[in-house]
Structures are given as structure tokens and as C-alpha cells.
Amino acid sequence: MAVFTALSHDEARVLLQMYRLGGLRDLQGIASGIENSNFFLTTDSGRYVLTIFERLDATQLPFYLGLMDHLARKGLPVPAPLQTVAGALFTPVHGKPAAIVERLPGKALLAPEPGHCAQVGAFLARMHLAASDYTVFQPNLRGLGWWKNTAAALEPHLPDHLFHELLEEVIFQDSVVRQPAFEQLPAGPIHADLFRDNVLFDAGTIGGVIDFYFAGCGPWLFDLAVTVNDWCVDLDSGAFDLPRAVALLDAYHAIRPLLAAEHGLWRAMLRAAALRFWISRLHDLHMPRPAAVLQPHDPARFERMLQARVAAGALPWVSAP
């Protein structure tokens, strides 16, 4: 992700003394993304990813790293965090927590076909079920409370019509979470950011799923909506690509059958997923943090998507049996 905290080769060598990974061979900053400082790390023992956490602190990290370890131990293609010689999953660097994880094979696929989407849907269902017995709790830190606070902070930066559009959707989503049906949605740990650039394909199959640092506990349906809103749409208009959407939803449903109650809140969750990333991209655009390498994303994509979700006459769902 973006490099906010620079790390020299000498500093990396000092860090590696905390691990049993051998000597440093190469260190390269990763430019994509806008949240943490990430580096490709090559040592005598292999290839890894080093992350310096810019927002998460030492009290929050055990949830994320423990979840990744839990899923990797269950055989999912998730990067397992490495332990230090003292048995810790992270260690301080420049006063911030840092972790080293496995570097999994593959590359992000930015133009997926229905077959790729089916694999993503199947992975997500397996992940939800595999994480259902993970006992550490962490709320979704980019959930409704964050939406409310961030929307208020954005008011001075937005024209009135845009701010009112944003606020109306926040009010709508607040009404959704108060519904009894929302409380009945199956829930547990979710990835919450399963975009195309967070899935690595290797020779046509998923080699790795990365970037669990927005994970938290919440409705599985919201996680599915986030995923469908990225993998199964035209990125410019936000309109659904029906074959991709049906492939992903059918593959998910085959492993973790969706409930009738989830169908009833499907549109609301698709709207919530669009709102979450519209707000975060507005925040990153108008209230950026300094970084050595930074590539903010266009928030208008998710404004258009939210408008499309509100106006849609029909939504993709699982195929009839």
C-alpha cells in the first residue's frame, strides 16, 4: 500500500534480527493503496511482505493477524503472519507496529471473467464458515459509526448537494441497522475489502487473498455486497455485469446457502457497500495524510454506484434451482 513510513535497508536488517529469516536481499516499497506502509521483502529464506501499520495500534492488531493465522491454518490461501524469535506476531518499527507475512503467488486480475468471479464467491463463503469459530471480536472500524463521524467532517469540503446526498444515505443506513431483520443476518468475521486488487490469481486459480486490515465482525451479506460491487460491475458506471454477478453469487450460495431474510436486505447492503467506499475515498481525497508514495482513488465511482443501487429495478441474486 502507500508508503507513509520510509524504511532503509539498514533498518530492515535490524528488524530481521527479530526473526529467523536470514539476511536481507532486497526491499521495495509498494505504491498501490492508501492505508499502510507495505514493502516486498526478500531474505535468504524466501519472499515476504512487510507492513508498517499507520492507523491500527498494538491493541487492535491481534484480531487481524490472528484471523489471518486462523484462516491459513484451515487451508485457505491467506498469508500467514510470521512469529518473531520471541513468539510475537508483530514488533515496533519507528514507534509503529509492523508485521511480516508470507508472500503468496499470483497477480491481481483486473478484468475478471465469470469463472474467476465464481472462485472468489466460493472463497468468500469458505472464509466466512472457516472464521465462524474464531473467538476474537473486533467491530468493523469502518462501519456505521465511522460513516457518521466522517460524513460530518467532510461537510466543509463538499458542495451542499453532494453533502446532502451523502447524509441522506447515512440516515437510511442508520434506519437499516435498527431493523429487527438486520439483527438476524448471519454474521462473523468479514474481509470487508475483497476488491480485485486483493485477490492474486496464479495459473488461473486463486493463489492468495491479501489485505485483511479492514476486517472486522459484521453481517456476511455486507461482505458479499462489497465483493459483488467490485468484481461484478463495470468500473466506470457501476452497472452490474450479470454473468459475473450470477457466477459469484451462485458459487457462494452453493457453499453457504443464502437465507430468504438476506434477500430482503440485499439492496440495502449493496447500498451500504457503495456508501462505505464513497465516504472513505472522499475522506482520503479531501483529508489526505502525507506519504512518500500516494495514489488516491476517485470517489465519484462509488457515488455513481450508490445512485445505481438506489435506482435499480432489479438486482442479481442466486439462480433459481
N, C-alpha and C positions, 0 to 999 in steps of 0.2 A: 504494500500500500504506500501512500505518500511517505516521504522521508522527512519527518519533523526533527528527529534527533540524529545528528550525524555520528557515525562510529568509524574510528580509524582502524587500520589493520592492527596496530599495536594494542588498541583497546580490545579488539576481538580476540587477540592472543591471550590477553589477561583473562577475559571471560572464559575462554576454553579451558583454562586451568581448573575451572569449577566442574568440568565434565570429563568423561573418559572417551573423548572423540579424536584424540590425536592432535597433530599440529594443523595450523591454518594453511590452506592452499589458495583460497580465493574468497572474496567478499564483495557482493554487488548489491547496491540499493535497488529496490523495486519501486517503479514510478507510479504504477496504477493504483487507484483507490485514494481515499482521503481520510482514513481514520487512525491507523497506527503506523509506526516506522517498521518496515519489513526489509529483510536482506536475504538474498541467496547466499548460503554459507557452505563452502566446500572444505572438508578436512581430510585427514589421512584415512578416516574410516567411512566417508561417504558424503552425500549431499543432503543438506538440511535447509530449513527456513528459520531464521532468527527474527523474532518480533519483539520490539520495544513498545510497551503499551502506553499510549498517550493519555487515555481517559480512564481506563479501568485501573483500580488500585489493588493492593495485595489482599484486601478483604473480599473482593469480587472475583478475582481470578480463579480460585479453586473450583468454582462452578464450571467455568468454561473449559479449563484444562482437564478437570475430572470427567466432564461429559465426553470430550474427545477420547480420552483414555478408555472410558466405559464402552463407547461405540467401537473403537478399534479392537478391543478385546473380544467383542462379539462378532468380529469378522467383517465389519463394514469398512469400505475404503475411505477411512478417515485418518488424518495424520496423527499418530500417537506422540504426545509430548515426551521428551527425554528427561530423565532424572539427573540431577547433579550428583556429585560424589557423596553429598550429604543426604540424598534421597528426596530433595525438593524438586517441584515441577517448574519453579521459576526462581530468578535471582535478580538483585538490583543492578541496574546499569544507568549511570548518570542520575541516580535517585529515582528511577522508574523501574517497575518490574519488567523483566524480559524472560522469554521462554524460547527454547529450541525445539522444533518438531520435525518429524520425518518429512522429506520432500518426496511427494508421490508422483508417479509417472503421468504424462499426458499434457495436453494443452486445452485451453478453453476453446469451445466451439461456438462461434458467434452467429452461425447460420444453420441452426438445427433442423433436422428432418423429423417427421413423426416418430420414427424408430428411436431417435435419440431422446425425444420427449418421453416416450414410454419408459425408457431406462431411468430417467430422472424421477418420474412418478413412482416407479417401483422402489427406487432407493428411498424416496421420502417416506413411503409407507413403512418400509422396513426400519428406517431410522426411528420413526415415531414409536413403533412397537418395541424396538430394542431399548429405547430410552425410557420406556414406561416404568421400569423398576430402578431407575436412577434416583437416589433418595435425596440428593442435594437440591434445595429450592433456590431459584433466583427469578424474581419477576422480570418481565420484559422491560428493560430500561428505556426502550424507545416505544413504549405503549401510550395509552391514552393520557396519562398524567404528563408525560413529556410533550405530547402533541399540544395540550392546553398551554403549558408554560412557554413553549417555543412559538406558538402562534401569537401569543401576547407580545413576546419580544420582537416579533417580525413586523408588528404594526407600523412602526416609524419608517420601515424600509419598503413598504408595498403601497401601490396606489389603492384608493379606497375600494374600488370594485373587486380587486384581487383579494384584499384582506377580508372583505365580507364573504366572498366565495369560500375562502379557507375556513373562516369562522363558522359558517353555516354547516359545513361538513363535520367539523369538530363537534358541534352541538348535536348533529344527527348521530354521530358515533357514540357520544355520551348516552344518548337515549337507547342505543342498541345494547350496550353493556348492562343496562338496568333491566332489560327484559328477562323474565324467567327462562325463556328458551336459550338465551346466551349462557346462562349458568349451567345448562345441561349439555353443552357441547363437550365432546371428548377433548381432553387437554393433557398437557405434559410438556416436557422439554421440546422446544422447536428451534430450528435453524434460524428462521426469521430473515434470511438474506440469501436464499438459494437462487441467485441470479446465474446467468450463463457463464460469467467470468469466475464463478466459484465452483464449477464442475470441470474436471480435467478428463478428457477422453483420450484413451490410448488404444490405437488399432481398432477403433470403432466401439469400444466399451468403456465404461466409467473406470478410470484409473485412480481417481481421488476426488473427494469433496472437501473443500477447504473453507477457511474464514468463518469459524464458529463464534466470533467475538461479538456478534449481535444476538446470540442465542439467549433464550430465557424460557420461562414457563408460560404457556398460553394455549389457546384453542388450536388444535391441529388444523382446523379448517382455515384459520388465518394463514398458517404456514403454507398450506396448499394454494391459497389465493395469491400470496406473494410470488410463489413459484410459477403459477399459470400466467400471472400478469407480466412475467418477463419472458418465459420460454415459448409462449404460445400466442404471441402478438406481433403485429407489425410495429417496430420500434418507433417509427415516426408518428403514426396515427393513434397507436394504442388499440386498434381494432384486432379482434381475435382472428387467428388462423385456425379455423375449425378442425381440420385434420390433426394438427398438432395438439390442440386442446383436448380433443376426444381421446387421442392416444395416451396423453399423460394421465387424464382422469380415469380412464378405464384401467390402466396399469396400476394406479394407486388403489382403486376400488377392488381390484382382484386380490390384493394382499390385505388391505384394511378397509372392509366394506363401509361405505359412507351411509349415514343414517338419514332417515326422512327429515329429522329435525335440522340436520346440517343443510339439506337442500333449501329449507325455508330461510336460512340466513346466508345463503351463498352470495347473493348480490351485495348484501351489507359487508361481507368480508372482503369481496373484491374491491369495494369502495374503500374500505379501511386500509387495504394493502396499498392502493394507489395514493391515498392521503398520507400514509406514513412516509413514503419516499418523496412525495411532493414537499412535505414540510422539511424533511432532512436536507433536501437539495437546496431549498430556499435558504435554510439556515447556513449551509456551507458556502453558498454564493454571497450572501449579504453579511455574514459574520464569520469570515474565514479565520483560520489560525495560520501563523507564518510557518512555512515549510520550505525545506531545501528543494523539494520536488513536489509539485501540487498540480492536479488536474481536476478541477471541479466539474461536476456533471450538470447538464442542462435541466433545470427543474420543470420547464414547460412540457416536457414529455409526459410527466405524471399529472400535470394539470389537464392535459388533453385526455389522458387515460381515465381520470376520475370523471370528467364530463361524459365520456363514452359509457362508463359503467352506470351512471345515473340514467342516461337516456336509452340504454339498450332495451329493445323489445323482448329479446330472448338471450339466454346465456348458455354456454356449453355446459353440459353435465355428463354423467356417465351414460353410456349407450344402454338402450333397453335390452334386457336379456333375451 
